Amino acid sequence: MIKLHQKISKSISKRAFSLKGFLTLIIGLTSLYVLNAQEKSVKETILEKDSIFWNAYNECDIAKMENFLAADLEFYHDKSGVLNGSDKLNESMEKGLCSTGKNKLRREAVPGTVAVFPLKDKDSVYGAIITGEHLFYLVNAKTEQADGKAKFSNLWLLKDGKWKMHRVFSYDHQPAPYSNEKEKITLSPAQLQEFAGNYLMPSKDAIIVKALEDKLELKAMGKMFTLYPDSENSFFTEERDLTFTFSEEKPRKLTIFEANTKVAEATCTE
């Protein structure tokens, strides 16, 4: 009888332990579900506010931008330094990019690069970091031209129920990726040799052009460029939107264009 009682007690204890373990598991899974749902909500919120902010930036709606900026904002730029305070950033926009009422640049996030990372203190979310890459386009009256590419990391903090950017980092600025659409043509070695020589810019900097088998090689300011012909006196590079044209008259003149804008000119000295 005593042994039977002991068996029943052990069975009840095991069941109680199993029930306790099961309840612990359920509570743990519920907490995990709540945390995941909370993180998903934070990510969606930051992505939405980030989108609204940059749309306001593109439209030069500084008043709307201000809604997302903390007064103690710190903006760090790897080319132009540091701005302290949202008022300084707004002033910079008003006097610079938005001086005409329309933004001279248009910003666009690079698809697939933007990510949001919630920041928590135990189980409570207090902020988030959004990172990614973006492209900037020069906006003219009728056209847009890719101008540059950069990375960004922005710190958003949740205070008094409001999300605002407190720290902005803009870095790794590079030229915009260039997609060449020009087609090469074939020039004879004799034709290519016509453009070879030493050229001198008004600044007295030298440009050296050499004829290779089916192209030209140009050295200027310590940099080397490979030039491919697309007409009898015009050449281009594959990696940047650069065009090099040679005059027919002598002494031959070399004119260099970037994105259809003249950036340099030189005259052949031999």
N, C-alpha and C positions, 0 to 999 in steps of 0.2 A: 504493500500500500504506500509506503514511504517512497519507494522507487518510482511508482506511478506518479506520485505527486511531484517528485523532482523532475520527471520527464515533461510533465505538463507545464511546470514553471519555466523550464528551459525553452520549451516551444513558444510560450507566451513572450519570453524575453527576446527570442530571435525575431518573432513577428514585430514586436515593439521596436527593436533595433532597425529592422528592415523598413518599417513605416517611417521611422525618424530619418533614415538615410534617403528614402524616397522623397520625403518632404523637403529635406535639405537640397536635393537635386532639383526639385521643382522650383524652389526659391532661387537657387543659383541660376537656373535657366531663365527664369522670369527677369531677374536682375540684368542678366546679359542681354536679354531681348530689349529691356527698357533702355540700357546704355547704347545698344546699337541703333535703336530708334531715335534716341536723343542725338547721337552723332550724325545720323542721316539728316535729321532736321536742321542741325547746325550747318552742315555742308550745303544743304539746299538754300538756307537763309543767306549764307555768305556769298554763294554763287549769284543769287538774285541781286543782292545789294551791290556786289562787284559789277554786275552787268549794268545796273542803273547808273552807278557812278561813272563808268566809262562812256556810257551813252551821253551823259551830261557833259563829260569832258569833250567829246567829239563835237557837241553842239555849242560849246563855250557857255553852258548854263552854269555859271560859277555859283549862283545862289543854291542850285540843287546839289552841286558838288559839296558845298559847305555842310549840308545835312549829314554827310558821312565822314566828316573830318573832325577829329578832336582838336580842341583849342591848343593843346600842347603837342601837336603833331611834330614829328621829326622826319624830314625827308632827306634821304642820303642818295646822292647821284655820283656815279664813278667818274663823271666828266666835269660836272659843274658844281660839285661841292655839296654843302649842307644848307637846308632851309629849316629854321626853327619857328614853329607856329603856323597854324592854318592861314592866318592873315597874311603872312609873308608869301605863302604859296599862291594865294588868291591874287595878291598884288603882282607877283611874277607872271601869272597867267594874263592878267588884264593888260600889262604893259608889253607882253611878249606875244605868245601864240594867239591871243584873242584881241590884240590891239585894234583890229579892223572890225570886230564883232563876229567874225567867223574864224574858226580854228584853222591855222595853217598846216596842222597835222591831223591825220586820222589814225586812231589806234585800233588795232585788231588783235585779239588773242590768237596764238597759234593753236589750232585744234589738236587735242590730245595731250597738251602740256600742262594744263591747269589742274591743280590739285588743292584740296582743303584739308587741313590737319587741326581738329579740335584740340583745345587746351583745357585740361581739367584739374581741379583741386579736389582730390578724392573722387566723389561721384558728381561733382558740380562743374559744369562747363562755365569757364570765365572768359574764354577768348578763342581765337582761331588764327592760324597762319595760312594764307593763300599764296601759292607759288605758281610760276609758269613762265612762258615766253610770250613776247608780243612783238608785232610788227608795226612800224609807223610809216605812213604814206604822206608825202608832200601833196597838199591839195591846191590845185590851180583852178582857174575859172572853169576850164572844161575837162581837165584831165587830172589823174592822180599818178604819182610816181613813188614806187617803193623807196624809202629813204634809209631805214635802219631796222635793226633787230636787237632786242635786249631781253634780259631775264628780270623778273621781279619777285620780291617776297614782301608781303604786307601783313602787318600785325593788326588784327581787329580785336577789340576788347568790349565785353558786355558790361556796361555800367548803368545802373538805374533803369534797367530794362531796355537800353538802347545800344545798338552796335555801332561802333565808330572806329575808323582807322587811327591808330596812334603812332605807328612807325611804318615808313615806306622805304624800301630799298630798290633802287633801279641800277642795274650793273651789267657787265659783260656786253656793252654796246658794240655792235659790229655793223658793217655794211649789210644792207638787205640782200638776201639770196637773189642771184641773178640767173635768169633763164634765157640763154641765147637763142634767138630765132633766126639769125642770119645764116646764109648758106655760103660755103666756101666755093670759090672758083679756082681754076688752075691758071697760073701765070708761068711763063717760061723762066729759066734761070737768068736769062739776059734781061728780061723785064724787071725781075726782082732786083737785079744788080743796079738798075737805074736809081733805086731809092737808097742804096747803101751810102753811108758817109757820116761825117760828124756834123751835128747841128748845134747851133748856139741860140739859147733863149735870151731875151732882153735882160734877164737877171744875171747873164753870163754863165748860167748853169749849162752843162753840156748834155746832149743826147746823142748816143751812138747807135746807129742802125746798121745791122749786118744782114746780108742775104744768105739764107739757107736754101736747102733743096727746093722746098715748095712753100716757103713762108719767110717772114722777116723776124729778126730778133732785135729788140730795142732795150737799151739800158739807159735809165734816167734816175737821178737822185738815189743811186744805190739799189734800184729795183730793176728786175728783169721782166720783160713782157714778150710773149710770143704773139705775133701779128699774122692773121690770116686774111687773104684778099677776098673781098666781095665785089670788087670792080677793078678796073685797070689802075686806079690810083687811090683806092680806099681800102683800109684794113680794119680789122676788129680783133678784140680779145674774147675768149670764151668765158672767162671767169668774171668779167665786169663789163658794164655797159660803156665801153670806151671805143671811140672811133678815131682813126688816124688817117688824115687825108694829105696827099702830096700834090703840090702845084705842078703844072706842066712846064711853066717857064723856069728859067734858071737865073740866078741861083735858086734852087728848089726850096720851097717853104713847106714846113710840116705844121699842120694844125691838129690839135688834139681836142676832142669833144668828149664830155661825159654826160650821158643822158641828154644828148642834143644841145648841151651848153658848152661853149668854148671855154677850155680851162688852161690852155697853153699854146704857144706858137714859137717856132724856132726856124732859123735859116741855115741852110747847108753851107758849110765853110770850105768844103773840098769835094 
